[in-house]
Structure formats: structure tokens, C-alpha cells
């Protein structure tokens, strides 16, 4: 069978048409790809906004939970420390002081004529929280020189206490407070001798 010029032209026309169809398919694929990319970007931005909002809500909830715990601990301090021969004249919450661009915030501050007690309150107390309080106690008198004539003690409080955090705090000479039923209790035994930080 002989191929004529018409057959060649017809074949070339079919090839050109097939190439155009392939190009149309590529363009459609590219358009769909760009549309998918646009949708993914929108979804990603929407997800980022939701994560940001959720993180903020969790942070707010954590802050509210922390304040709730502080509101349990602060009133309990009045009687708890009286039983340890530390009479309580004043209990203050969220005491904050700035010095040289640094801030020291105390969750609960308990005072009387001779003693000042700094209480770090956490919903979940860890060893790192205990270390943070020790650091704050070593800096306390720089921020609050008005208490220099008083004995300084420290205490940690938590609704939940991570393993070992209570023992670590005890060994550092800190009072350990925790929830017992509907009340707050001091976990330290009666033999416990609190560390006096920078005794005047």
C-alpha cells in the first residue's frame, strides 16, 4: 500500500490535533494543580489560625486554672503555717516587682512581723518548677529589700505533683503543699526544718 501526500498531510493534521489536545490536557492539569495549591494554602492558613486560636484558649485556660489553684492555696496558707509556728498576718497574690528590666512575680506571698514566705503555685508541679522557685528565692531580697529584716522561707504547691518533685523540694528545705480531698495540706512531716534563705 502506497502512502500518498494526502495521507501524510492527514497524518500530520492528526498529529497537530493530538499535540493541541495534549497541550490542552497539560494546561487543564496545570490549572487544576494551581487550584489545588490555592485551596491547600487557604486550608493551611485556616489551620494556622485555628491552631493559634486554640493555643491562646489553652493558654487562657491554663492561666485560669493556675489562678483557681492560687485561690485555693492562698486562703489555706493562713491556717497551714500557723500550725507550723509561722503566724500569718497578710497573704497577697500575684505580687510583681520590676528591677533593672527584670521581673520577679510571686504567686502567693505570706508575711508576718518576722517571716516572709514565697509560695510557687502550679497545677502540675515539676522538679523544674522547684528549681525556678529556688532561683527566685536567691533573688528575692534584691527585688524586695523591704523584707531584708525577715526570715525568708519557700513553699511549692501543686494539684498534681510529678514524680520526685515533692522529695526534691523537701530536700531543698521547701514546704510542699498539695490538695488533700477538698483542702490543701502541708506534706512535710513534723520533723521538717525549713531552709532559711539569706537569714538576716
One Martini backbone bead per residue (centre of mass of N, CA, C, O) as a GRO file, in nm:
protein
  200
    1UNK     BB    1   0.096   0.036   0.024
    2UNK     BB    2   0.055   0.368  -0.058
    3UNK     BB    3   0.180   0.681   0.027
    4UNK     BB    4   0.040   0.978   0.028
    5UNK     BB    5   0.028   1.312   0.062
    6UNK     BB    6  -0.248   1.310   0.197
    7UNK     BB    7  -0.172   1.114   0.423
    8UNK     BB    8   0.046   1.289   0.548
    9UNK     BB    9  -0.131   1.536   0.605
   10UNK     BB   10  -0.332   1.386   0.780
   11UNK     BB   11  -0.128   1.290   0.990
   12UNK     BB   12  -0.028   1.572   1.069
   13UNK     BB   13  -0.304   1.679   1.162
   14UNK     BB   14  -0.338   1.467   1.385
   15UNK     BB   15  -0.082   1.546   1.541
   16UNK     BB   16  -0.157   1.838   1.593
   17UNK     BB   17  -0.421   1.770   1.744
   18UNK     BB   18  -0.285   1.597   1.963
   19UNK     BB   19  -0.102   1.822   2.068
   20UNK     BB   20  -0.328   2.013   2.149
   21UNK     BB   21  -0.462   1.818   2.347
   22UNK     BB   22  -0.217   1.787   2.529
   23UNK     BB   23  -0.196   2.087   2.600
   24UNK     BB   24  -0.476   2.107   2.724
   25UNK     BB   25  -0.418   1.899   2.946
   26UNK     BB   26  -0.184   2.049   3.073
   27UNK     BB   27  -0.343   2.308   3.139
   28UNK     BB   28  -0.555   2.169   3.314
   29UNK     BB   29  -0.355   2.052   3.516
   30UNK     BB   30  -0.234   2.323   3.599
   31UNK     BB   31  -0.497   2.448   3.694
   32UNK     BB   32  -0.557   2.233   3.910
   33UNK     BB   33  -0.298   2.265   4.065
   34UNK     BB   34  -0.339   2.566   4.139
   35UNK     BB   35  -0.606   2.520   4.284
   36UNK     BB   36  -0.497   2.323   4.494
   37UNK     BB   37  -0.284   2.514   4.607
   38UNK     BB   38  -0.483   2.731   4.698
   39UNK     BB   39  -0.648   2.551   4.890
   40UNK     BB   40  -0.408   2.467   5.070
   41UNK     BB   41  -0.334   2.750   5.163
   42UNK     BB   42  -0.606   2.815   5.292
   43UNK     BB   43  -0.605   2.574   5.488
   44UNK     BB   44  -0.342   2.647   5.628
   45UNK     BB   45  -0.431   2.923   5.734
   46UNK     BB   46  -0.675   2.816   5.888
   47UNK     BB   47  -0.516   2.624   6.070
   48UNK     BB   48  -0.328   2.835   6.195
   49UNK     BB   49  -0.557   2.999   6.325
   50UNK     BB   50  -0.668   2.767   6.498
   51UNK     BB   51  -0.409   2.710   6.655
   52UNK     BB   52  -0.378   2.991   6.775
   53UNK     BB   53  -0.651   2.997   6.919
   54UNK     BB   54  -0.612   2.738   7.084
   55UNK     BB   55  -0.355   2.825   7.233
   56UNK     BB   56  -0.487   3.066   7.370
   57UNK     BB   57  -0.707   2.907   7.519
   58UNK     BB   58  -0.514   2.724   7.674
   59UNK     BB   59  -0.363   2.954   7.813
   60UNK     BB   60  -0.614   3.068   7.955
   61UNK     BB   61  -0.682   2.810   8.104
   62UNK     BB   62  -0.416   2.787   8.256
   63UNK     BB   63  -0.447   3.060   8.400
   64UNK     BB   64  -0.716   2.992   8.539
   65UNK     BB   65  -0.614   2.742   8.683
   66UNK     BB   66  -0.390   2.883   8.840
   67UNK     BB   67  -0.583   3.078   8.991
   68UNK     BB   68  -0.749   2.861   9.124
   69UNK     BB   69  -0.517   2.743   9.289
   70UNK     BB   70  -0.439   3.003   9.435
   71UNK     BB   71  -0.731   3.033   9.567
   72UNK     BB   72  -0.675   2.781   9.746
   73UNK     BB   73  -0.398   2.844   9.885
   74UNK     BB   74  -0.407   3.124  10.018
   75UNK     BB   75  -0.618   3.068  10.251
   76UNK     BB   76  -0.465   2.815  10.370
   77UNK     BB   77  -0.206   2.957  10.481
   78UNK     BB   78  -0.313   3.075  10.747
   79UNK     BB   79  -0.330   2.784  10.893
   80UNK     BB   80  -0.090   2.610  10.809
   81UNK     BB   81   0.146   2.799  10.934
   82UNK     BB   82   0.045   2.816  11.221
   83UNK     BB   83   0.109   2.506  11.272
   84UNK     BB   84   0.434   2.604  11.211
   85UNK     BB   85   0.493   2.879  11.368
   86UNK     BB   86   0.361   3.079  11.131
   87UNK     BB   87   0.229   3.358  11.141
   88UNK     BB   88  -0.044   3.527  10.977
   89UNK     BB   89  -0.102   3.862  10.841
   90UNK     BB   90  -0.039   3.821  10.522
   91UNK     BB   91  -0.200   3.772  10.192
   92UNK     BB   92  -0.062   3.760   9.863
   93UNK     BB   93  -0.129   3.800   9.514
   94UNK     BB   94   0.052   3.860   9.255
   95UNK     BB   95   0.351   3.960   9.301
   96UNK     BB   96   0.518   4.242   9.144
   97UNK     BB   97   0.863   4.311   9.027
   98UNK     BB   98   1.086   4.562   8.909
   99UNK     BB   99   1.443   4.523   8.790
  100UNK     BB  100   1.644   4.605   8.554
  101UNK     BB  101   1.426   4.464   8.341
  102UNK     BB  102   1.322   4.275   8.560
  103UNK     BB  103   1.102   4.005   8.677
  104UNK     BB  104   0.915   3.934   8.982
  105UNK     BB  105   0.689   3.664   9.052
  106UNK     BB  106   0.441   3.608   9.301
  107UNK     BB  107   0.186   3.413   9.384
  108UNK     BB  108   0.247   3.382   9.708
  109UNK     BB  109   0.245   3.608   9.995
  110UNK     BB  110   0.375   3.559  10.322
  111UNK     BB  111   0.324   3.753  10.632
  112UNK     BB  112   0.510   3.891  10.908
  113UNK     BB  113   0.719   4.027  11.134
  114UNK     BB  114   0.954   3.775  11.077
  115UNK     BB  115   0.818   3.665  10.804
  116UNK     BB  116   0.870   3.521  10.469
  117UNK     BB  117   0.660   3.363  10.213
  118UNK     BB  118   0.718   3.177   9.919
  119UNK     BB  119   0.471   3.079   9.670
  120UNK     BB  120   0.458   2.819   9.436
  121UNK     BB  121   0.207   2.774   9.181
  122UNK     BB  122   0.077   2.459   9.048
  123UNK     BB  123  -0.096   2.228   8.880
  124UNK     BB  124   0.196   2.106   8.786
  125UNK     BB  125   0.461   1.977   8.962
  126UNK     BB  126   0.808   2.025   8.915
  127UNK     BB  127   1.142   2.032   8.937
  128UNK     BB  128   1.171   2.295   8.773
  129UNK     BB  129   0.988   2.460   8.960
  130UNK     BB  130   1.170   2.438   9.204
  131UNK     BB  131   1.419   2.570   9.075
  132UNK     BB  132   1.279   2.840   9.018
  133UNK     BB  133   1.226   2.913   9.312
  134UNK     BB  134   1.518   2.916   9.408
  135UNK     BB  135   1.600   3.146   9.227
  136UNK     BB  136   1.395   3.350   9.345
  137UNK     BB  137   1.505   3.339   9.638
  138UNK     BB  138   1.795   3.452   9.566
  139UNK     BB  139   1.647   3.734   9.448
  140UNK     BB  140   1.436   3.859   9.642
  141UNK     BB  141   1.599   4.088   9.803
  142UNK     BB  142   1.648   4.265   9.557
  143UNK     BB  143   1.336   4.321   9.502
  144UNK     BB  144   1.271   4.298   9.843
  145UNK     BB  145   1.416   4.489  10.081
  146UNK     BB  146   1.175   4.522  10.293
  147UNK     BB  147   1.252   4.200  10.391
  148UNK     BB  148   1.548   4.179  10.522
  149UNK     BB  149   1.446   4.138  10.841
  150UNK     BB  150   1.344   3.860  10.736
  151UNK     BB  151   1.255   3.547  10.717
  152UNK     BB  152   1.309   3.314  10.445
  153UNK     BB  153   1.071   3.122  10.271
  154UNK     BB  154   0.960   2.818  10.101
  155UNK     BB  155   0.699   2.714   9.856
  156UNK     BB  156   0.511   2.445   9.716
  157UNK     BB  157   0.232   2.401   9.478
  158UNK     BB  158  -0.001   2.122   9.393
  159UNK     BB  159  -0.230   1.919   9.250
  160UNK     BB  160   0.007   1.803   9.085
  161UNK     BB  161   0.284   1.567   9.134
  162UNK     BB  162   0.563   1.495   9.018
  163UNK     BB  163   0.795   1.274   9.021
  164UNK     BB  164   1.009   1.391   9.290
  165UNK     BB  165   0.934   1.692   9.356
  166UNK     BB  166   0.877   1.671   9.662
  167UNK     BB  167   1.152   1.558   9.752
  168UNK     BB  168   1.324   1.784   9.640
  169UNK     BB  169   1.196   2.013   9.801
  170UNK     BB  170   1.252   1.901  10.079
  171UNK     BB  171   1.571   1.894  10.045
  172UNK     BB  172   1.561   2.224   9.999
  173UNK     BB  173   1.359   2.341  10.234
  174UNK     BB  174   1.060   2.303  10.135
  175UNK     BB  175   0.747   2.346  10.120
  176UNK     BB  176   0.464   2.116  10.069
  177UNK     BB  177   0.174   2.156   9.871
  178UNK     BB  178  -0.155   1.989   9.873
  179UNK     BB  179  -0.417   1.814   9.781
  180UNK     BB  180  -0.680   1.715  10.030
  181UNK     BB  181  -0.937   1.680   9.889
  182UNK     BB  182  -1.075   1.999   9.971
  183UNK     BB  183  -0.785   2.053  10.065
  184UNK     BB  184  -0.491   2.193  10.201
  185UNK     BB  185  -0.157   2.054  10.248
  186UNK     BB  186   0.116   1.963  10.435
  187UNK     BB  187   0.365   1.717  10.363
  188UNK     BB  188   0.545   1.774  10.577
  189UNK     BB  189   0.686   1.679  10.841
  190UNK     BB  190   0.750   1.757  11.178
  191UNK     BB  191   1.077   1.741  11.127
  192UNK     BB  192   1.083   1.973  10.952
  193UNK     BB  193   1.335   2.207  10.823
  194UNK     BB  194   1.349   2.506  10.707
  195UNK     BB  195   1.486   2.704  10.483
  196UNK     BB  196   1.690   2.985  10.516
  197UNK     BB  197   1.696   3.270  10.317
  198UNK     BB  198   1.904   3.486  10.397
  199UNK     BB  199   1.965   3.533  10.691
  200UNK     BB  200   1.971   3.831  10.888
   0.00000   0.00000   0.00000
